[in-house]
């Protein structure tokens, strides 16, 4: 997702049956979605700066937003288990996710 966000957003839209039209692509809709969904944009939304969801403050849901930061928060065993869960969930979807590659 980080290496080619526009291509991945288009692929995700196609997978969900909502492919972008030529006009939408030409007018920058894909780029707008990538920007709106960026970590920086989400962190700066007023709704995410205050309030809480249960016992956790909204700001608790955002960290550094850099590839590989997950390794500072979970153990290697947890990472292996999560890799397996993601691999199983994506099987047959046409999507792949290589955590080790993404953190490089």
PyMOL commands that set and color helices and strands:
alter all, ss='L'
color gray80, all
select helices_A, chain A and resi 5-15+22-26+29-36+39-43+46-49+58-61+69-72+76-90+99-102
alter helices_A, ss='H'
color red, helices_A
select strands_A, chain A and resi 52-53+56-57
alter strands_A, ss='S'
color yellow, strands_A
deselect
rebuild
show_as cartoon
